[in-house]
Amino acid sequence: MTTITRETARGDLLRFALFAVLILAMPLWLAPLGAGYPDLMQKFAIYGLFAVGFNILFGLTGYLSFGHAAFLGVGSYTAVWSFKLLGMNPLPAIALAIVLAGAFAWVIGFVSLRRTGIYFAILTLAFAQMSYNLAYSVLTPITNGETGLRVLNSDPRVLDHMMGAGEVEGSLVSTLFGIEMNGLPGFYFCAVWLLIGMYVSFRLFRSPFGLMLMAIKSNQNRMNFTGINTRPYALTAFVISGMYAGLAGALLCVTDPLAGAERMQWTASGEVVLMTILGGAGTLLGPMLGAGIIKYSENIFSAFNEQTLHEIFGFLPDGVEGAVVSVASLFVGEGWHLTLGLLFMLIVIFLPGGVIEGGHRIQALLRRRGKGGGADQAHPQAAE
Amino acid sequence: MVDFLNPSRRGVLKGGAAVGAGLAMPTIFSSQAWAADYLNKPTGDTVTFGFNVPQTGAYADEGADELRAYQLAVKHLNGEGDGGMLNTMNPTVLTGNGVLGKKVAFVTGDTQTKSDAARASAKRMIEKDGAIMITGGSSSGVAIAVQSLCQEAGVIFMAGLTHSNDTTGKDKRRNGFRHFFNAYMSGAALAPVLKSTYGSDRKAYHLTADYTWGWTQEESIKNSTEALGWETVEAVRTPLGAGDFSQYITPVLNSGADVLILNHYGKDMVNSLTQAVQFGLRDKQVNGKDFAIVVPLYSRLMAQGAGENVKGILGTTNWHWSLQDEGSKAFVKSFGEEYGFPPSQAAHTTYVQAILYADACERAGTFMPCGVVEALEGFEFDGMGNGPTLYRAADHQCFKNVLVVKGNENPTSQFDLLEIVQEVPAEQVTYDPAIFGGELGECNNGV
């Protein structure tokens, strides 16, 4: 953990400012990559937030939760119910979602944190799968099962009716002070939440509380032997990351007022683990990067079909082109999971610290070359 | 921990300034306004259709066949290949010269049979690829979710394989259209055949896929069989994509029921039917009668998956490749030449939907959604494989003949799995649009 001592408050602030500019300028620099459309950028921000929150638990304490999708789902359902009962304003929906997801996380964390390692992972997985099945069957009156929960024109929406905005022509969209929360305004709404979440995460990482969490990760037994009860700290981290997930779930519904049970499926829980590891667990920016990479491949690679491939490889001679296209088509379209799996394997094998580690290595390489080689021996790399 | 909860004054000021700057930023970008008559108005020499089908999950087989049909439809619209049903459709203004002089291009996406993924994929097509029309879906839950998305966004949705009453019932939308038949029609068409085959004194046990389609099909089949005098012993909901149905089938044996009705589709139906047969249900005698299994919604792809087990089992289907009218023959011929096997009903309905949309644009003289809606409402046509068909204006549902089919006892080829028992005329399955409620609302051009 050499990183702790090296970082300065000024460096953090600089990094955060750079990050903020990058996020807010997304529509500009993502457009050439084919990803500069509102829906995908919203997903980047929302799942980035989800992964950043997950990283507070996994990256700092080392507790691997396989059930975070449950909190995402709770946040989504709470938000849609808030739309249905209170009105289409996103702020009460988000507040309620965070509180309820936090409370739910406290209950699950209270039980699960009695165990560590694989047992903890299995416990959280079991709880998440339970919530998923409940949402699918017993709780159908609340969740509307497979069809998904939607906002209807006949819902009470008390606040909307009080403000005289109860009767809506056309479809119901979440509205903040007259601005409809879809398209670009929706993205900026999510981006602001992402920046707030990111800032809180920066502060957490550098706080004594964050240090305590890292201590749990490095050796929990030793902490216990010195007379410190670590569980309240771990539970707090669990609840905080659950609240992040709840916020992300609520934002999913703010940009598109529909909540379905599949958001709570174990694959969704696994996805956030992938995002965090892919980007770099325990790093500040890694999870956000991982979320971006996964959502990008899910939306862009899955959309490639043979027609697009023929366009890309059109410059090759006919026979070669056919062969290249038929090989490449295995990895795009419905095969995008294959691409992702390969990428994940490569990163885990060669860059255990995720994409962030790759960045550090390139940086180190450039520095060494700049100094004429060998001068870097004085700065040992962190043993990952 | 204390430090984190009580940040310094300087820290709060800095943070506040950063958030303030962040909040001000969006106004720079959101000021761009779009100026067009309707969303995604095609400006170049191509027009983009969005094909949103399941490529993974319980309905992946259907999705793959739908995509083949769409690609064939695009070929025919652009004047490649033999033209397929463009030659038999009556009336039509399509000439195989694209649509309104523009060549048809398409984008594809994977719905994963999940509402979330389907909506994300449809949004990508609308926001990024500029699709003017979204079509597809092989699950009613997905179709309803995408239909309402298209209504909100302001593009046309041409539903693919969706059989729930809700799609054009309580969840109907002005921008959405469905060619496929629905659960109510299945019940109305199937009931008389069930009566003549199994009599009017039967006890039925339902296994139902637990989502909108399963619910409405269970309700419709229940209503029409109870009208025959049948008794419904129990109706059990099973999760979509369950895989193993043995825990649901064992109770059937001791329930006293003598008919099992499987409200399943796709791989679910293949699994539940296969397991029901393996449990020996069909060899049993209950209440002095042979135990029977009914699959209200059938497809050839499923029959192929279930193999031997489908022999003699009754159900309904929207269309079958062995039909001998001109439209069906032309479609089977060009599909077969392209891919080497006959099309499924999913392929048929999606192909027809793409052609119908193109024809409506051509007749309306515009791609503007409201114009297309007007052209499709109340449109009557023939030569598309189901006899004379009406796109009813009141609920955007097509009314046409429904096929009652039976698993073929002596198949002559690996595709000859279903035998047509009866072609039920459209009048017999037509209903009052008011019975399902719902509102079409206003059409939306997206600007």
Boltz contact constraints between the chains, C-beta under 6 A:
constraints:
  - contact:
      token1: [A, 20]
      token2: [B, 22]
      max_distance: 6.0
  - contact:
      token1: [A, 24]
      token2: [B, 25]
      max_distance: 6.0
  - contact:
      token1: [A, 27]
      token2: [B, 29]
      max_distance: 6.0
  - contact:
      token1: [A, 37]
      token2: [B, 127]
      max_distance: 6.0
  - contact:
      token1: [A, 37]
      token2: [B, 128]
      max_distance: 6.0
  - contact:
      token1: [A, 38]
      token2: [B, 127]
      max_distance: 6.0
  - contact:
      token1: [A, 39]
      token2: [B, 123]
      max_distance: 6.0
  - contact:
      token1: [A, 39]
      token2: [B, 127]
      max_distance: 6.0
  - contact:
      token1: [A, 146]
      token2: [B, 141]
      max_distance: 6.0
  - contact:
      token1: [A, 146]
      token2: [B, 211]
      max_distance: 6.0
  - contact:
      token1: [A, 146]
      token2: [B, 240]
      max_distance: 6.0
  - contact:
      token1: [A, 147]
      token2: [B, 141]
      max_distance: 6.0
  - contact:
      token1: [A, 147]
      token2: [B, 211]
      max_distance: 6.0
  - contact:
      token1: [A, 147]
      token2: [B, 212]
      max_distance: 6.0
  - contact:
      token1: [A, 148]
      token2: [B, 115]
      max_distance: 6.0
  - contact:
      token1: [A, 171]
      token2: [B, 152]
      max_distance: 6.0
  - contact:
      token1: [A, 184]
      token2: [B, 30]
      max_distance: 6.0
  - contact:
      token1: [A, 185]
      token2: [B, 30]
      max_distance: 6.0
  - contact:
      token1: [A, 188]
      token2: [B, 26]
      max_distance: 6.0
  - contact:
      token1: [A, 192]
      token2: [B, 22]
      max_distance: 6.0
  - contact:
      token1: [A, 195]
      token2: [B, 22]
      max_distance: 6.0
  - contact:
      token1: [A, 207]
      token2: [B, 3]
      max_distance: 6.0
  - contact:
      token1: [A, 207]
      token2: [B, 4]
      max_distance: 6.0
  - contact:
      token1: [A, 208]
      token2: [B, 1]
      max_distance: 6.0
  - contact:
      token1: [A, 208]
      token2: [B, 3]
      max_distance: 6.0
  - contact:
      token1: [A, 209]
      token2: [B, 1]
      max_distance: 6.0
  - contact:
      token1: [A, 209]
      token2: [B, 4]
      max_distance: 6.0
  - contact:
      token1: [A, 260]
      token2: [B, 115]
      max_distance: 6.0
  - contact:
      token1: [A, 260]
      token2: [B, 116]
      max_distance: 6.0
  - contact:
      token1: [A, 262]
      token2: [B, 114]
      max_distance: 6.0
  - contact:
      token1: [A, 262]
      token2: [B, 116]
      max_distance: 6.0
  - contact:
      token1: [A, 299]
      token2: [B, 124]
      max_distance: 6.0
  - contact:
      token1: [A, 302]
      token2: [B, 110]
      max_distance: 6.0
  - contact:
      token1: [A, 303]
      token2: [B, 109]
      max_distance: 6.0
  - contact:
      token1: [A, 305]
      token2: [B, 108]
      max_distance: 6.0
  - contact:
      token1: [A, 334]
      token2: [B, 55]
      max_distance: 6.0
  - contact:
      token1: [A, 334]
      token2: [B, 56]
      max_distance: 6.0
  - contact:
      token1: [A, 334]
      token2: [B, 110]
      max_distance: 6.0
